[in-house]
Amino acid sequence: MQKEFRWMSAMKKEAATAKVELPWARGARREAFIAKRKAAQASAHQSARA
């Protein structure tokens, strides 16, 4: 078994407690972005048809 360094255990502990929201994460922010993108595509499609 390899020796675990002190900084490694500190990094593991910090990673377990971090609450960073990543861009590809599921949630309300992502849903709002998708709705905005779909609305923009629909309005572009409507103006192209007219």
Backbone hydrogen bonds, N-H to C=O, Kabsch-Sander energy under -0.5 kcal/mol:
donor,donor_aa,acceptor,acceptor_aa,energy
5,F,3,K,-0.5
9,S,5,F,-1.7
10,A,6,R,-2.0
11,M,7,W,-2.2
12,K,8,M,-2.4
13,K,9,S,-2.0
14,E,10,A,-2.3
15,A,11,M,-2.6
16,A,12,K,-1.7
17,T,13,K,-1.2
18,A,14,E,-1.4
22,L,20,V,-0.7
25,A,22,L,-1.9
31,E,27,G,-2.2
32,A,28,A,-2.4
33,F,29,R,-1.9
34,I,30,R,-2.4
35,A,31,E,-2.4
36,K,32,A,-2.2
37,R,33,F,-2.3
38,K,34,I,-2.5
39,A,35,A,-2.2
40,A,36,K,-2.1
41,Q,37,R,-2.1
42,A,38,K,-2.4
43,S,39,A,-2.3
44,A,40,A,-1.9
45,H,41,Q,-2.3
46,Q,42,A,-2.3
47,S,43,S,-2.2
48,A,44,A,-1.6
49,R,45,H,-1.3
50,A,46,Q,-1.2
